[in-house]
């Protein structure tokens, strides 16, 4: 485990080697980080030593972050090595304040440029899947602006994720553009988040007015054709609400937690562990639970 942690955390001073073209993408390979270019933008890929086929976990960083930084925060490489999925980390738009075009009013330089982020993410999946023996199962995870981007990609993408899990990630997309096919959704949010408030409104940086998580979940309950009854479960500092729907639909709120990835390197003391929790939830939601 120590070796994996070092690999996950310390290669980022150098660009990893290009992803090779394997004669048999489904065969066992040398695990490690690789780089890929899609639509003239970089993508970081962690390929485990397992044989294929392999699920894909696409992780979208937050505003003012990078793909490399998000890999370090989430530590998905360690979990990928254990469970045999491929980690995919696309890069947002902007040299110093990298962001995602998550909707008509969001966010940053990606919004200013009108970045074609949905097309970029679609192209990433189409390019990568045959090269790493990827399955049809794609979990999208994201933090803050990256999580907001997941809603738009799931709604509008031509090669969309088959499940999404976001932290501090209200939807900012145009729901009128959504194809409205059921998608498994799980959202985490800290009750003490002032950057992207749980109840919506202007964040403490004053740059954007955000929708509420309740509004976001209401839209997903409509898209996922949920029944009105909800199941409530409390585990430690986390309370989760689950609906009965055409696709798994869940909202989790974390007490005494601010604007950070739950369980990450900057998790601010929460007992929630989103990196593993979202992955195990996704396996359950797609009818493929992992053995304990």
C-alpha positions as CSV (number, residue, x, y, z in Angstrom):
1,X,0.0,0.0,0.0
2,X,2.9,2.4,0.7
3,X,4.2,1.9,-2.8
4,X,0.8,2.6,-4.3
5,X,0.5,5.8,-2.2
6,X,3.9,7.0,-3.4
7,X,3.0,6.3,-7.0
8,X,-0.3,8.1,-6.6
9,X,1.2,11.2,-5.0
10,X,4.6,11.9,-6.3
11,X,4.8,11.5,-10.1
12,X,3.1,14.8,-10.8
13,X,6.2,16.9,-11.1
14,X,6.7,15.2,-14.5
15,X,4.3,14.4,-17.3
16,X,3.6,10.6,-17.3
17,X,4.5,8.7,-20.5
18,X,1.9,8.5,-23.3
19,X,-0.6,5.7,-23.1
20,X,0.7,2.8,-25.2
21,X,-1.2,1.1,-27.9
22,X,-1.5,-2.5,-26.5
23,X,-1.7,-5.5,-28.8
24,X,-4.2,-6.9,-26.4
25,X,-5.9,-4.2,-24.3
26,X,-7.7,-6.8,-22.2
27,X,-4.4,-8.5,-21.1
28,X,-2.6,-7.7,-17.8
29,X,-0.4,-4.6,-18.2
30,X,2.2,-2.7,-16.2
31,X,0.2,-0.6,-13.8
32,X,0.9,3.1,-13.6
33,X,0.0,6.7,-14.8
34,X,-0.2,7.5,-18.4
35,X,-1.0,10.6,-20.4
36,X,-3.4,11.0,-23.4
37,X,-4.4,13.9,-25.6
38,X,-8.0,14.3,-26.6
39,X,-9.3,17.3,-28.6
40,X,-5.9,19.1,-28.0
41,X,-6.5,18.8,-24.2
42,X,-4.7,16.5,-21.7
43,X,-6.2,13.5,-20.0
44,X,-4.4,11.6,-17.2
45,X,-5.0,7.8,-17.0
46,X,-4.2,5.3,-14.2
47,X,-4.2,1.8,-15.6
48,X,-4.2,-1.0,-13.0
49,X,-2.4,-4.3,-13.5
50,X,-5.7,-6.3,-13.7
51,X,-6.9,-7.9,-16.9
52,X,-9.9,-6.5,-18.7
53,X,-12.7,-5.7,-19.2
54,X,-12.3,-2.7,-16.9
55,X,-14.9,-0.2,-15.7
56,X,-13.9,3.5,-16.1
57,X,-14.1,6.1,-13.3
58,X,-13.9,9.6,-14.7
59,X,-12.9,12.2,-12.1
60,X,-13.5,15.9,-12.7
61,X,-11.6,18.4,-10.6
62,X,-13.0,21.5,-9.1
63,X,-12.6,25.1,-10.1
64,X,-9.0,26.4,-9.8
65,X,-7.7,22.8,-9.5
66,X,-5.9,20.5,-11.9
67,X,-6.4,16.8,-12.8
68,X,-3.1,16.0,-11.1
69,X,-4.1,17.7,-7.9
70,X,-7.5,16.0,-7.9
71,X,-5.8,12.6,-8.3
72,X,-3.8,13.3,-5.1
73,X,-6.8,14.5,-3.2
74,X,-9.1,11.6,-4.1
75,X,-6.4,8.8,-4.1
76,X,-8.4,6.8,-6.7
77,X,-5.2,5.1,-8.0
78,X,-5.0,3.0,-4.8
79,X,-8.6,1.9,-5.1
80,X,-8.2,1.2,-8.8
81,X,-5.3,-1.1,-8.2
82,X,-7.3,-3.0,-5.6
83,X,-10.5,-3.3,-7.7
84,X,-9.3,-3.2,-11.2
85,X,-10.9,-0.2,-12.8
86,X,-9.3,2.6,-14.9
87,X,-9.1,6.1,-13.5
88,X,-9.6,8.9,-16.0
89,X,-8.8,12.5,-15.1
90,X,-9.6,15.1,-17.8
91,X,-8.5,18.6,-17.5
92,X,-10.7,21.7,-17.5
93,X,-10.1,24.9,-19.4
94,X,-7.8,27.7,-18.3
95,X,-4.1,28.1,-17.6
96,X,-4.3,29.3,-14.0
97,X,-8.0,29.0,-13.0
98,X,-9.1,25.8,-14.7
99,X,-12.8,25.3,-14.9
100,X,-15.7,23.5,-16.5
101,X,-18.5,24.8,-18.7
102,X,-21.2,23.3,-16.5
103,X,-24.1,25.5,-17.7
104,X,-25.3,28.8,-19.1
105,X,-23.9,30.8,-16.2
106,X,-21.0,28.5,-15.0
107,X,-18.1,28.7,-14.7
108,X,-14.9,30.8,-15.0
109,X,-12.8,30.8,-18.1
110,X,-14.6,27.7,-19.5
111,X,-17.8,29.8,-19.5
112,X,-16.1,32.8,-21.0
113,X,-14.6,30.7,-23.8
114,X,-17.8,28.7,-24.4
115,X,-15.7,25.5,-23.9
116,X,-17.2,22.4,-25.6
117,X,-16.7,20.3,-22.5
118,X,-19.4,17.8,-23.2
119,X,-17.9,17.0,-26.5
120,X,-14.4,16.7,-24.9
121,X,-15.7,14.2,-22.3
122,X,-17.5,12.2,-24.9
123,X,-14.4,12.1,-27.1
124,X,-12.4,11.0,-24.0
125,X,-14.6,8.0,-23.5
126,X,-14.7,7.0,-27.1
127,X,-11.0,7.3,-27.5
128,X,-10.0,5.5,-24.3
129,X,-12.5,2.7,-24.0
130,X,-11.1,0.5,-26.8
131,X,-7.5,1.2,-25.7
132,X,-8.0,-0.1,-22.2
133,X,-10.6,-2.7,-22.7
134,X,-13.2,-0.6,-21.0
135,X,-16.7,-1.8,-20.2
136,X,-19.9,0.1,-20.9
137,X,-19.9,1.1,-17.2
138,X,-18.6,4.6,-16.6
139,X,-18.8,6.3,-13.2
140,X,-18.4,10.0,-13.3
141,X,-17.3,11.6,-10.0
142,X,-16.6,15.3,-9.4
143,X,-16.0,18.0,-6.9
144,X,-17.6,21.4,-6.9
145,X,-17.5,22.8,-10.5
146,X,-16.4,19.4,-11.7
147,X,-19.4,17.8,-10.1
148,X,-21.6,20.4,-11.6
149,X,-20.2,19.4,-15.0
150,X,-21.4,15.8,-14.4
151,X,-25.0,16.8,-14.5
152,X,-24.6,18.5,-17.9
153,X,-22.6,15.6,-19.3
154,X,-25.1,13.0,-18.0
155,X,-27.9,15.0,-19.6
156,X,-26.4,16.1,-22.9
157,X,-23.6,13.7,-23.7
158,X,-23.5,11.2,-26.5
159,X,-21.2,9.0,-24.6
160,X,-22.4,9.9,-21.1
161,X,-21.5,8.4,-17.7
162,X,-23.8,5.5,-16.6
163,X,-23.8,6.9,-13.1
164,X,-22.6,10.1,-11.4
165,X,-21.5,11.0,-7.8
166,X,-20.7,14.6,-6.9
167,X,-19.6,16.5,-3.9
168,X,-20.6,20.1,-3.4
169,X,-22.2,19.9,-6.8
170,X,-25.5,21.4,-7.5
171,X,-26.7,21.2,-11.1
172,X,-26.1,24.4,-13.2
173,X,-27.1,23.0,-16.6
174,X,-30.1,23.8,-18.7
175,X,-32.6,21.0,-17.9
176,X,-34.5,21.8,-21.1
177,X,-31.5,20.3,-23.0
178,X,-31.6,17.1,-20.9
179,X,-32.5,13.9,-22.8
180,X,-34.1,12.8,-19.5
181,X,-33.0,9.1,-19.5
182,X,-32.7,7.7,-15.9
183,X,-29.2,7.9,-14.5
184,X,-28.0,6.7,-11.1
185,X,-27.1,9.8,-9.0
186,X,-25.6,10.2,-5.6
187,X,-24.7,13.7,-4.2
188,X,-22.7,14.6,-1.1
189,X,-22.8,18.0,0.5
190,X,-21.3,19.5,3.6
191,X,-23.8,21.3,5.8
192,X,-21.2,23.9,6.6
193,X,-20.2,24.6,3.0
194,X,-20.2,28.4,2.5
195,X,-18.4,28.3,-0.9
196,X,-21.3,26.4,-2.5
197,X,-24.1,26.6,0.0
198,X,-26.3,23.6,0.5
199,X,-29.4,25.8,0.3
200,X,-28.1,27.6,-2.8
201,X,-27.5,31.3,-3.3
202,X,-24.3,33.4,-3.5
203,X,-21.2,31.6,-2.4
204,X,-18.7,33.3,0.0
205,X,-16.4,34.2,-2.9
206,X,-19.2,36.1,-4.6
207,X,-18.4,34.8,-8.0
208,X,-21.5,32.7,-8.7
209,X,-25.1,32.2,-7.4
210,X,-25.7,28.5,-7.1
211,X,-28.8,26.4,-7.2
212,X,-29.7,24.4,-4.2
213,X,-29.1,20.7,-3.8
214,X,-32.8,20.3,-3.1
215,X,-33.6,21.8,-6.5
216,X,-31.0,19.6,-8.1
217,X,-32.4,16.4,-6.5
218,X,-35.9,17.4,-7.4
219,X,-35.0,17.5,-11.1
220,X,-33.2,14.1,-10.8
221,X,-36.2,12.6,-9.0
222,X,-38.3,13.8,-11.9
223,X,-35.9,12.4,-14.6
224,X,-35.4,9.2,-12.7
225,X,-39.2,8.7,-12.1
226,X,-39.0,8.4,-8.4
227,X,-41.7,7.6,-6.0
228,X,-42.4,10.3,-3.3
229,X,-41.5,8.2,-0.3
230,X,-37.9,8.5,0.9
231,X,-35.7,6.3,3.2
232,X,-33.5,8.0,5.7
233,X,-30.3,6.5,7.1
234,X,-27.8,8.0,9.5
235,X,-24.2,6.7,9.7
236,X,-21.9,8.8,11.9
237,X,-21.9,12.4,10.7
238,X,-23.6,11.5,7.4
239,X,-27.3,11.4,6.7
240,X,-28.4,9.8,3.4
241,X,-31.8,10.0,1.7
242,X,-32.7,7.3,-0.8
243,X,-35.7,7.2,-3.1
244,X,-37.3,4.3,-5.1
245,X,-36.7,5.2,-8.7
246,X,-36.0,3.9,-12.2
247,X,-32.3,4.5,-11.4
248,X,-30.6,4.7,-8.0
249,X,-31.1,8.2,-6.5
250,X,-29.5,9.3,-3.3
251,X,-28.6,12.5,-1.4
252,X,-26.1,12.6,1.5
253,X,-25.5,15.5,3.8
254,X,-22.5,15.7,6.1
255,X,-22.6,17.5,9.4
256,X,-19.7,19.8,10.4
257,X,-18.3,19.6,6.9
258,X,-17.3,22.4,4.6
259,X,-16.1,22.7,1.0
260,X,-13.9,19.7,0.5
261,X,-13.8,16.2,-1.0
262,X,-15.3,13.9,1.8
263,X,-12.5,11.6,3.0
264,X,-9.8,13.2,0.8
265,X,-6.5,14.7,1.9
266,X,-8.3,17.9,2.8
267,X,-11.5,16.3,4.2
268,X,-11.7,18.7,7.2
269,X,-12.4,15.9,9.7
270,X,-15.4,14.2,8.2
271,X,-15.8,10.5,8.7
272,X,-17.4,10.2,5.2
273,X,-15.2,8.5,2.6
274,X,-16.5,9.4,-0.8
275,X,-13.7,7.9,-3.0
276,X,-14.6,4.3,-2.0
277,X,-18.2,5.0,-1.0
278,X,-19.1,6.3,-4.5
279,X,-17.4,3.4,-6.2
280,X,-19.2,0.8,-4.0
281,X,-22.5,2.6,-4.5
282,X,-22.0,2.6,-8.3
283,X,-21.4,-1.1,-8.3
284,X,-24.5,-1.7,-6.3
285,X,-26.5,0.7,-8.5
286,X,-25.5,-1.1,-11.7
287,X,-26.4,-4.5,-10.3
288,X,-22.7,-5.7,-9.8
289,X,-22.0,-5.5,-6.1
290,X,-18.5,-6.3,-5.0
291,X,-17.9,-9.2,-2.6
292,X,-17.2,-7.9,0.9
